[in-house]
């Protein structure tokens, strides 16, 4: 972890979590408004709040460059909010703010990196933000020669020169007569300082004044030298029915709003522009802690009354509303490493439970009390496992929504008209798997945009397709796993071109005529394969798709390709709901024990030899309820010498996954068992064990190792 200010080390994880969450929300709002080509008032306010929160927490953590970057972004939207009539063309704003967001994300990654953190120079983008602000403040979109973000329109109060402060005050919800309360507070402020401006102007004569104050707050600008500003803020803090206040400009002692965005009577207190929540009872303010609150943010920013300020405290669900002075909070944030540790402990408990109950020393003993206790123990461990797994399950909405930004950027850079459709984003999988899907999904979406979609609208129209192309992300749960598809309605895969390219690169293992269409399509997943002859920003470097497949396989999944030339391509990702604990059926083949996931087993049964059908092409088969299923002998598939070769002596298990079915032949059933999935040792990775039909292994109750069958790949191999 990078070096940060002393005393802030324990808060860095919360800062990173909150900042990344807010930046993702910023991207989502920008994508939505760019599609509609308009900013609503709510959009502008929400963006302003996001930048405001990021600025404040960055300041508290001591990241001055990030604070300034967020401050410039905040000022940009302050201008947009205050000068809506100048929004005739704000297309440049999107690229500018997206650029700022990307730089912010990259900087947060640097903060998380190893070694000492060295801040990035943001002078270029800061200059562009200032120019953007100048465009928005000018009439007709002309940049003034002396454009600067410290102008009155941007900073508020700067027009009065040095030594002034501007504060926005919010009253308690439902207190009524906000205009009169503002007028009374204004008179008190005048007793302490020289008031130069306030808004709304006509507090008692304007019938809309109260509504304006409720929606936007009451803004007042007054002389704010070091002797007076603290007294005024204290006066506001103690005023009756004041819910919060916000220092939006502080030009005391010659400092501009860019240099100092907030102040208090004690110069050692956190100097940030954050809304300050006050107790509802004005008499209780003495000694009370002050809370910094940003409205509608995922969680409140809490600032203790001491000299050390704390960043916003994130919750485990960013959609939960923060509790502000209204009772105890029912949501807490937990470090993922602690959940991983808890998860591992539960796995060890289940393994130990199995070792105790299946202890060979107990075989043949009549232990009714022990067996009763064992059943109760199993019930409790099952509940414990279900609870731990549910805590770790999160929806795919996060990584799915991030793809909107990828599509948007590539639309602009490639000049292609396309939209992203998202389906099944509420499907939940393990948090570890969700994190590992970000990069694969990004590469697949980029591949659809770059390779899949036609280069021009005219080309699509000639084929009878809509002018706007579509990239679709879909997720659905099926048989204990999640199937994610990334598809496009573009050109599809030209198998002749792919086969020719593979032959030129020496990737063919048999004659070209012996390859099926599906095998050729999946050649794009081979290492070093690329059909692009020109290296671009997005492809043509000979890396990517094989890395995508490897990353998916690392989390226990698989990647395949299906395409129809001229009509589009679909990438199919299959991943388990969880990597750790499964309910399985143990079967024995000679002395080897296999575990078959219960979710894939439809039935098990004994057969007579006379029921077996022998097909000259597909081998041995059996008819079940009017449908023929192929039979796979496990001892033959895994080259295990077994004395049980007659169907009448063994047992068949009908398994099904992803719409494909087969019957597995084993010596005998051992029984149902909850097992903890362990990955194969790294040195076995060279042998493509998963492709052979094995997904991992587990430790049995007697300490032996059992192999877990990957039914999907096993059927595929057959």
C-alpha positions in Angstrom: 0.0 0.0 0.0 1.2 3.5 -0.8 2.4 5.9 1.8 -0.3 8.3 3.0 -0.6 10.8 5.8 0.0 9.5 9.3 -3.2 8.4 11.0 -5.1 7.8 7.8 -3.8 4.3 7.0 -6.8 2.5 8.5 -9.2 4.6 6.4 -7.6 4.0 3.0 -9.8 1.0 2.1 -13.0 3.0 2.9 -11.7 5.9 0.8 -10.9 3.6 -2.2 -14.2 1.8 -2.0 -16.3 5.0 -1.8 -14.3 6.8 -4.5 -14.6 3.9 -7.0 -18.3 3.6 -6.3 -18.9 7.3 -6.8 -16.9 7.3 -10.1 -18.9 4.4 -11.4 -22.1 6.3 -10.6 -20.6 9.3 -12.4 -20.0 7.3 -15.5 -23.5 5.9 -15.4 -25.1 9.3 -15.2 -22.8 10.7 -18.0 -23.7 7.8 -20.3 -27.4 8.2 -19.6 -27.3 12.0 -20.3 -25.1 11.7 -23.3 -27.6 9.2 -24.8 -30.4 11.7 -24.2 -28.2 14.7 -25.1 -29.4 16.7 -22.2 -28.7 17.3 -18.5 -31.7 17.3 -16.2 -31.6 19.3 -13.0 -31.4 16.1 -11.0 -28.5 14.9 -13.1 -26.5 18.1 -12.6 -27.1 18.1 -8.8 -26.2 14.4 -8.5 -22.9 14.9 -10.4 -22.2 18.0 -8.3 -22.7 16.0 -5.2 -20.5 13.2 -6.4 -17.6 15.6 -7.2 -18.2 17.3 -3.9 -17.9 14.1 -1.9 -14.8 12.9 -3.8 -13.2 16.3 -3.3 -13.9 16.3 0.4 -12.7 12.7 1.1 -9.6 13.2 -1.0 -8.7 16.3 1.0 -9.2 14.4 4.2 -6.9 11.7 3.1 -4.2 14.2 2.1 -4.4 13.6 -1.7 -4.2 17.2 -2.7 -3.9 16.6 -6.4 -7.0 14.5 -6.5 -8.8 17.1 -4.4 -7.9 19.8 -6.9 -9.0 17.6 -9.8 -12.4 16.9 -8.2 -12.7 20.6 -7.3 -12.2 21.6 -10.9 -14.9 19.1 -12.0 -17.2 20.4 -9.3 -16.7 23.9 -10.4 -17.5 22.9 -14.0 -20.9 21.5 -13.0 -21.5 24.5 -10.6 -21.4 26.6 -13.7 -23.7 24.3 -15.6 -26.1 24.4 -12.7 -26.0 28.2 -12.3 -26.0 29.0 -16.1 -28.4 26.5 -17.7 -29.1 28.9 -20.6 -25.5 28.3 -21.8 -26.1 24.6 -22.4 -26.8 24.9 -26.1 -23.9 22.5 -26.9 -22.1 20.7 -24.1 -20.9 17.7 -26.1 -17.3 18.6 -25.2 -18.2 18.3 -21.5 -18.6 14.5 -21.8 -15.2 13.8 -23.2 -13.7 16.1 -20.7 -15.4 14.6 -17.6 -14.8 11.0 -18.8 -11.2 11.9 -19.2 -11.1 13.3 -15.7 -12.9 10.2 -14.4 -10.4 7.8 -16.0 -7.4 9.8 -14.6 -9.0 9.6 -11.1 -9.5 5.8 -11.4 -5.9 5.4 -12.6 -4.7 7.5 -9.7 -6.7 5.4 -7.2 -5.0 2.3 -8.6 -1.6 3.9 -8.1 -2.5 4.6 -4.4 -3.3 0.9 -4.0 0.0 -0.1 -5.6 3.2 -1.2 -3.9 5.9 1.2 -2.9 5.6 4.9 -2.1 2.8 6.8 -3.9 4.0 9.6 -6.2 1.2 11.9 -7.2 0.5 12.4 -11.0 0.8 15.8 -12.6 -2.8 16.7 -13.7 -1.9 20.2 -15.1 -3.0 19.3 -18.6 -6.5 18.1 -17.8 -6.8 20.9 -15.1 -6.1 23.4 -17.9 -8.7 21.8 -20.1 -11.2 21.9 -17.3 -10.6 25.6 -16.9 -11.0 26.2 -20.6 -14.3 24.2 -20.5 -15.5 26.3 -17.6 -14.6 29.4 -19.6 -16.6 28.2 -22.5 -19.6 27.6 -20.3 -19.4 31.0 -18.6 -19.0 32.9 -21.9 -21.7 34.1 -24.1 -22.0 32.2 -27.5 -19.4 29.7 -26.5 -16.4 32.1 -27.0 -13.6 31.7 -24.6 -12.6 35.0 -23.0 -8.9 36.0 -23.2 -8.7 36.1 -19.4 -10.7 32.9 -18.8 -10.2 31.4 -15.4 -12.1 29.2 -13.1 -11.6 31.6 -10.2 -14.1 34.0 -11.9 -17.2 35.0 -9.9 -19.5 32.7 -11.9 -17.4 29.7 -10.9 -16.4 30.4 -7.3 -19.3 32.4 -5.9 -18.3 35.5 -3.9 -15.0 36.2 -5.8 -16.5 39.3 -7.3 -16.2 41.1 -3.9 -12.4 40.6 -3.9 -10.3 39.1 -1.1 -11.6 38.3 2.4 -15.1 36.9 1.7 -16.8 33.6 2.4 -19.9 32.2 0.8 -22.0 29.7 2.7 -25.1 27.6 1.6 -27.4 26.8 4.5 -30.1 24.1 4.6 -33.0 24.0 7.1 -34.6 21.0 8.6 -37.2 19.2 6.4 -40.7 20.3 7.2 -39.8 23.3 9.4 -41.9 25.6 7.3 -41.4 29.4 6.7 -37.9 28.9 5.4 -37.9 32.4 4.0 -38.6 34.1 7.3 -36.1 31.8 9.1 -33.5 32.8 6.5 -34.3 36.5 7.1 -33.9 36.2 10.8 -30.6 34.3 10.4 -29.4 36.9 7.9 -30.0 39.7 10.5 -27.9 37.7 13.1 -25.1 37.3 10.6 -25.1 41.1 9.9 -24.4 41.6 13.6 -21.1 39.7 13.3 -20.0 40.4 9.7 -20.3 42.6 6.6 -23.0 40.8 4.4 -22.4 41.6 0.7 -24.9 39.3 -1.0 -27.5 36.6 -0.4 -29.9 34.4 -2.4 -32.9 34.4 -2.8 -32.8 38.2 -2.9 -36.4 39.0 -1.8 -36.9 36.8 1.2 -40.2 38.2 2.4 -41.8 39.5 -0.8 -41.1 36.6 -3.2 -43.7 33.8 -2.9 -41.3 31.3 -4.3 -38.5 32.1 -1.8 -39.3 29.2 0.6 -39.5 26.7 -2.3 -36.1 27.9 -3.6 -34.5 27.6 -0.2 -35.9 24.1 0.3 -34.6 22.9 -3.1 -31.3 24.9 -3.3 -30.6 26.2 0.2 -30.1 29.8 1.4 -26.8 31.3 0.2 -25.1 34.2 1.9 -21.7 36.0 1.2 -20.0 38.0 4.0 -16.6 39.4 4.9 -14.6 36.5 6.3 -11.4 37.5 7.8 -9.8 35.1 10.3 -11.3 36.9 13.4 -14.9 36.9 12.1 -15.4 33.7 10.0 -15.3 31.3 12.9 -17.9 33.3 14.9 -20.3 33.4 11.9 -20.0 29.7 11.3 -20.6 29.1 15.0 -23.7 31.3 14.8 -25.0 29.3 11.8 -24.2 26.1 13.6 -26.2 27.1 16.6 -29.2 28.6 14.8 -32.6 27.0 15.4 -33.9 24.6 12.6 -30.6 24.7 10.6 -30.0 21.1 9.4 -26.6 21.7 7.7 -24.4 24.2 6.0 -21.8 24.2 3.3 -18.9 26.5 2.7 -18.8 26.9 -1.1 -16.3 29.7 -1.2 -13.6 31.0 1.1 -11.4 33.8 0.0 -10.2 34.8 3.4 -6.6 36.1 3.7 -6.3 36.3 -0.1 -6.9 32.6 -0.7 -9.1 31.6 -3.7 -11.7 28.9 -3.7 -9.3 26.6 -5.5 -6.7 26.9 -2.8 -9.0 26.7 0.3 -12.5 25.3 -0.1 -13.7 25.4 3.5 -12.6 26.7 6.9 -13.6 26.8 10.5 -12.7 28.7 13.6 -9.8 26.3 14.2 -7.3 26.3 11.3 -6.3 22.8 12.3 -9.7 21.4 11.4 -10.3 19.6 8.1 -10.3 22.2 5.3 -12.9 20.6 3.0 -16.1 21.7 1.3 -18.5 19.2 3.0 -22.0 19.8 4.2 -22.1 19.8 8.0 -25.0 18.1 9.7 -26.1 19.7 13.0 -28.1 18.2 15.9 -31.9 18.8 15.7 -31.8 20.4 19.2 -29.8 23.6 19.1 -29.3 23.4 22.8 -27.4 20.2 22.4 -24.7 21.5 20.1 -22.2 22.1 22.9 -19.6 19.3 22.7 -21.6 17.5 20.0 -19.7 15.9 17.1 -20.1 17.3 13.6 -21.0 15.1 10.7 -20.2 15.9 7.1 -23.1 14.8 4.9 -23.5 14.8 1.2 -27.2 14.4 0.2 -28.1 11.2 -1.7 -24.5 9.8 -1.4 -24.2 6.1 -0.8 -23.1 6.7 2.8 -22.5 9.7 5.1 -19.1 11.3 5.5 -18.4 11.5 9.3 -16.1 14.1 10.7 -15.3 13.8 14.4 -15.0 16.9 16.4 -11.3 16.3 16.9 -8.6 17.5 14.6 -8.6 14.3 12.6 -11.2 13.9 9.9 -12.6 10.6 8.6 -13.6 9.7 5.1 -17.0 8.4 4.1 -17.9 5.0 5.5 -19.2 2.7 2.8 -21.8 0.1 3.2 -21.8 -3.4 1.8 -24.7 -2.4 -0.5 -24.3 1.0 -2.2 -28.0 1.1 -2.9 -28.9 1.3 0.8 -29.8 4.7 2.1 -27.6 6.1 4.8 -29.1 6.6 8.3 -28.7 10.2 9.4 -29.5 10.9 13.1 -32.5 8.5 12.8 -31.4 5.5 14.8 -28.8 2.7 14.5 -27.4 1.7 11.1 -28.2 -1.9 10.1 -25.6 -2.2 7.3 -21.9 -2.5 7.9 -18.9 -2.7 5.7 -16.7 -5.8 5.9 -13.3 -6.3 4.3 -13.4 -9.0 1.6 -10.3 -10.6 3.1 -12.2 -11.3 6.3 -15.0 -12.9 4.3 -12.4 -15.0 2.5 -11.0 -16.1 5.8 -14.5 -17.0 7.2 -15.2 -18.9 4.0 -12.0 -20.9 4.3 -12.8 -21.7 8.0 -16.3 -23.0 7.0 -14.7 -25.2 4.4 -12.3 -26.7 6.9 -15.2 -27.2 9.4 -17.1 -29.1 6.7 -14.1 -31.2 5.9 -13.4 -31.9 9.6 -17.1 -32.8 10.1 -16.8 -35.4 7.3 -13.6 -36.8 8.8 -15.3 -37.2 12.2 -18.5 -38.8 10.9 -16.8 -41.0 8.4 -14.0 -42.1 10.7 -13.3 -45.8 9.8 -12.9 -46.6 13.6 -16.6 -46.1 14.0 -17.6 -48.6 11.4 -19.8 -51.3 12.7 -20.5 -49.6 16.1 -24.0 -48.9 17.2 -23.8 -45.2 18.3 -27.4 -43.9 18.2 -26.6 -40.8 20.4 -23.5 -40.0 18.3 -25.5 -40.3 15.0 -28.2 -38.1 16.3 -25.6 -35.5 17.3 -23.9 -35.9 14.0 -27.2 -35.2 12.1 -27.7 -32.0 14.2 -24.1 -30.9 13.5 -24.6 -31.4 9.8 -27.8 -29.4 9.9 -26.0 -26.5 11.6 -23.0 -26.6 9.3 -25.3 -26.6 6.3 -27.0 -23.5 7.6 -23.6 -21.9 8.3 -22.4 -22.6 4.8 -25.6 -21.2 3.3 -25.3 -18.0 5.3 -21.6 -17.5 4.5 -22.3 -18.1 0.8 -25.2 -15.7 0.7 -23.0 -13.0 2.2 -20.5 -13.4 -0.6 -23.1 -13.4 -3.4 -23.4 -10.2 -5.4 -25.3 -9.4 -8.6 -23.5 -9.1 -11.9 -24.9 -5.6 -12.4 -21.5 -4.0 -11.4 -19.3 -5.5 -14.2 -22.2 -5.4 -16.7 -22.8 -1.7 -16.2 -19.1 -0.9 -16.6 -19.4 -2.2 -20.2 -21.6 0.8 -21.1 -18.5 2.9 -20.9 -16.5 0.5 -23.1 -19.2 0.6 -25.8 -19.5 4.4 -25.6 -15.7 5.0 -26.0 -15.4 2.7 -28.9 -18.4 4.2 -30.6 -16.6 7.5 -30.6 -13.2 6.2 -31.6 -14.3 3.7 -34.2 -17.2 5.8 -35.6 -19.6 2.9 -35.2 -23.2 3.3 -34.2 -24.0 0.7 -31.6 -25.9 0.2 -28.3 -25.4 -2.2 -25.4 -28.3 -4.2 -24.1 -28.1 -5.8 -20.7 -30.2 -8.7 -19.5 -30.1 -10.8 -16.3 -27.9 -8.3 -14.4 -29.6 -9.3 -11.1 -28.1 -12.8 -11.4 -25.8 -13.4 -8.4 -22.5 -15.1 -8.2 -19.6 -15.2 -5.7 -17.8 -11.9 -5.1 -14.5 -13.4 -6.1 -15.9 -14.5 -9.4 -17.5 -11.2 -10.1 -14.1 -9.4 -9.6 -12.4 -11.8 -12.0 -15.0 -11.2 -14.7 -14.2 -7.5 -15.3 -11.3 -8.0 -17.6 -12.7 -10.9 -19.7 -16.0 -9.1 -20.2 -14.1 -5.9 -21.3 -12.1 -7.9 -23.9 -15.1 -9.7 -25.2 -17.2 -6.5 -25.6 -14.2 -4.8 -27.3 -13.9 -7.7 -29.6 -17.6 -7.5 -30.6 -17.2 -3.7 -31.3 -13.9 -4.0 -33.2 -14.2 -7.3 -35.0 -17.9 -8.1 -35.0 -19.8 -5.0 -35.9 -19.6 -3.8 -39.5 -17.4 -0.9 -40.3 -20.2 1.3 -41.7 -23.9 1.8 -41.5 -24.2 1.3 -45.3 -22.7 -2.1 -45.0 -25.4 -3.1 -42.4 -28.2 -1.6 -44.4 -27.1 -3.6 -47.5 -27.5 -6.7 -45.5 -31.0 -5.7 -44.3 -29.9 -5.0 -40.8 -30.8 -2.0 -38.6 -28.4 0.9 -38.9 -27.6 0.7 -35.2 -25.7 -2.4 -34.2 -26.4 -4.2 -30.9 -24.1 -5.8 -28.4 -25.9 -7.9 -25.8 -24.8 -9.0 -22.3 -27.0 -11.7 -20.8 -26.7 -13.8 -17.6 -28.8 -16.7 -16.4 -28.5 -19.3 -13.7 -28.6 -23.0 -14.8 -27.8 -26.2 -12.9 -25.6 -24.7 -10.3 -23.7 -22.4 -12.7 -24.1 -19.1 -14.4 -24.1 -18.8 -18.2 -23.0 -15.4 -19.4 -23.3 -14.6 -23.1 -21.7 -11.7 -24.9 -23.1 -11.4 -28.4 -23.3 -9.0 -31.4 -25.4 -8.8 -34.5 -22.4 -8.1 -36.7 -20.4 -9.8 -39.4 -19.9 -13.1 -37.7 -16.8 -15.3 -38.1 -15.4 -16.0 -41.5 -14.3 -19.7 -41.0 -12.3 -19.7 -44.2 -10.3 -16.7 -43.2 -9.8 -18.1 -39.7 -8.7 -21.5 -41.0 -6.3 -19.9 -43.5 -4.8 -17.7 -40.8 -4.4 -20.6 -38.4 -2.6 -22.6 -41.1 -0.3 -19.8 -41.9 0.6 -19.5 -38.2 1.2 -23.3 -37.9 -1.7 -23.8 -35.4 -3.3 -26.7 -37.2 -3.0 -30.2 -35.6 -4.7 -32.1 -38.4 -5.8 -31.6 -42.0 -7.9 -28.5 -42.7 -10.7 -30.6 -44.1 -11.0 -32.5 -40.8 -12.0 -29.5 -38.7 -15.6 -28.9 -37.9 -17.1 -25.4 -38.2 -17.3 -25.0 -34.5 -13.7 -26.1 -34.0 -12.6 -23.5 -36.5 -14.6 -20.8 -34.8 -13.0 -21.6 -31.5 -9.5 -21.2 -33.0 -9.8 -17.5 -32.3 -9.2 -18.5 -28.6 -5.7 -19.9 -29.4 -2.6 -18.1 -28.1 -1.3 -15.5 -30.6 -4.2 -15.7 -33.0 -5.5 -12.5 -34.6 -7.3 -11.9 -37.8 -6.4 -8.2 -37.8 -3.6 -7.3 -40.2 -3.2 -3.8 -38.8 -2.3 -3.1 -35.2 -4.8 -0.7 -33.7 -5.5 0.6 -30.2 -7.9 -2.3 -29.6 -6.6 -5.3 -31.5 -4.0 -6.8 -33.9 -1.3 -7.4 -31.3 -1.8 -11.2 -31.2 -2.9 -11.3 -27.6 -6.2 -11.1 -25.9 -8.7 -13.9 -26.5 -6.4 -16.7 -25.2 -5.8 -14.6 -22.1 -9.6 -14.1 -21.7 -10.1 -17.9 -21.8 -7.3 -18.5 -19.3 -8.7 -16.0 -16.8 -12.2 -17.5 -17.0 -10.8 -21.0 -16.5 -8.8 -19.8 -13.5 -12.2 -19.1 -11.7 -13.5 -22.5 -12.7 -15.3 -21.5 -15.9 -15.1 -22.1 -19.6 -15.4 -20.0 -22.7 -16.7 -21.2 -26.1 -17.6 -19.4 -29.4 -20.7 -19.8 -31.6 -21.1 -17.8 -34.8 -23.0 -17.6 -38.0 -21.2 -15.8 -40.8 -23.0 -12.6 -41.7 -25.3 -12.7 -38.7 -23.2 -12.3 -35.6 -21.1 -14.0 -32.9 -21.8 -15.2 -29.4 -19.2 -15.8 -26.7 -20.5 -18.2 -24.0 -19.0 -18.1 -20.5 -20.0 -20.8 -18.0 -18.9 -20.2 -14.4 -19.9 -21.9 -11.1 -22.0 -20.0 -8.7 -19.3 -20.5 -6.1 -15.8 -22.0 -6.2 -15.7 -23.4 -2.8 -18.4 -25.8 -1.6 -20.7 -28.0 -3.6 -23.2 -30.8 -2.9 -22.0 -33.9 -4.7 -22.7 -37.6 -5.2 -19.7 -39.9 -4.6 -19.2 -42.7 -7.1 -16.5 -45.4 -7.1 -14.6 -46.7 -10.1 -12.3 -49.5 -8.9 -10.4 -47.7 -6.1 -10.9 -44.2 -7.4 -13.7 -42.0 -6.0 -15.3 -39.3 -8.1 -17.6 -36.6 -7.1 -20.4 -35.6 -9.5 -22.3 -32.3 -8.7 -25.8 -33.1 -7.5 -27.2 -30.2 -9.6 -26.3 -32.1 -12.8 -27.7 -35.5 -11.8 -31.2 -36.3 -13.0 -31.5 -39.9 -11.9 -29.4 -43.0 -11.1 -30.5 -46.6 -12.0 -29.6 -50.2 -12.6 -30.0 -51.7 -16.1 -30.1 -55.0 -17.8 -27.7 -55.7 -20.7 -30.7 -56.3 -22.9 -31.7 -52.6 -22.5 -28.4 -51.4 -24.1 -28.5 -50.2 -27.7 -25.3 -50.3 -29.7 -24.9 -47.7 -32.4 -22.2 -48.0 -35.0 -21.4 -44.3 -34.9 -22.3 -43.2 -31.3 -21.4 -46.4 -29.5 -23.5 -47.7 -26.5 -26.8 -46.0 -25.8 -29.9 -46.5 -23.7 -33.5 -45.5 -24.2 -35.1 -43.6 -21.3 -38.7 -42.3 -21.6 -38.5 -42.4 -25.4 -35.2 -40.6 -25.7 -31.8 -42.1 -26.5 -28.8 -41.1 -24.4 -25.1 -42.0 -25.0 -23.3 -44.0 -22.3 -19.9 -43.0 -21.1 -17.9 -45.6 -19.2 -15.9 -43.7 -16.6 -13.2 -46.4 -16.3 -12.5 -46.2 -20.1 -12.6 -42.4 -20.2 -10.1 -42.0 -17.3 -8.1 -45.2 -18.2 -8.8 -46.9 -14.9 -8.6 -50.7 -14.8 -11.8 -52.0 -13.3 -13.3 -55.4 -12.8 -16.8 -54.0 -13.2 -17.4 -53.8 -16.9 -20.8 -55.5 -17.2 -23.7 -53.0 -17.0 -25.7 -55.3 -14.7 -22.9 -55.1 -12.1 -22.6 -51.3 -12.1 -24.8 -48.3 -12.1 -25.8 -45.6 -14.5 -26.2 -41.9 -13.7 -28.2 -39.7 -16.1 -26.5 -36.2 -16.0 -27.5 -33.0 -17.8 -26.1 -29.6 -18.1 -26.7 -26.7 -20.6 -29.2 -28.8 -22.5 -26.8 -31.7 -23.1 -27.3 -35.1 -21.5 -25.5 -38.4 -21.2 -25.3 -41.5 -18.9 -22.2 -42.1 -16.8 -21.3 -45.7 -15.9 -19.6 -46.3 -12.6 -19.0 -49.3 -10.3 -21.2 -48.2 -7.5 -22.7 -45.2 -5.6 -21.2 -44.3 -2.3 -23.6 -41.5 -1.3 -24.3 -37.8 -1.2 -21.6 -35.6 0.4 -21.0 -31.9 0.8 -17.4 -31.3 -0.4 -15.0 -28.4 -0.4 -13.6 -27.8 -3.8 -9.8 -27.6 -4.0 -7.9 -26.5 -7.2 -5.4 -28.8 -8.8 -1.7 -28.0 -8.1 -0.3 -25.4 -10.4 2.2 -27.8 -12.0 -0.7 -29.8 -13.5 -1.9 -26.8 -15.4 0.0 -27.8 -18.5 -2.1 -30.9 -18.9 -5.5 -29.2 -19.6 -7.2 -31.3 -16.9 -10.4 -29.2 -17.0 -10.7 -30.0 -20.7 -10.5 -33.7 -19.9 -13.6 -33.4 -17.7 -12.2 -32.7 -14.2 -12.8 -29.4 -12.3 -10.9 -30.0 -9.1 -10.5 -32.3 -6.2 -11.6 -32.6 -2.5 -10.4 -34.2 0.7 -12.6 -37.0 1.8 -13.5 -38.0 5.4 -10.8 -40.6 5.6 -8.2 -38.2 4.3 -8.1 -39.5 0.7 -8.4 -37.4 -2.4 -11.5 -37.5 -4.6 -11.7 -36.0 -8.1 -14.6 -33.7 -9.0 -16.1 -34.3 -12.4 -16.8 -31.4 -14.7 -19.9 -32.7 -16.4 -20.1 -30.0 -19.1 -16.6 -30.6 -20.4 -16.9 -34.4 -20.0 -19.9 -34.5 -22.3 -18.2 -32.1 -24.7 -15.2 -34.3 -24.9 -17.4 -37.4 -25.5 
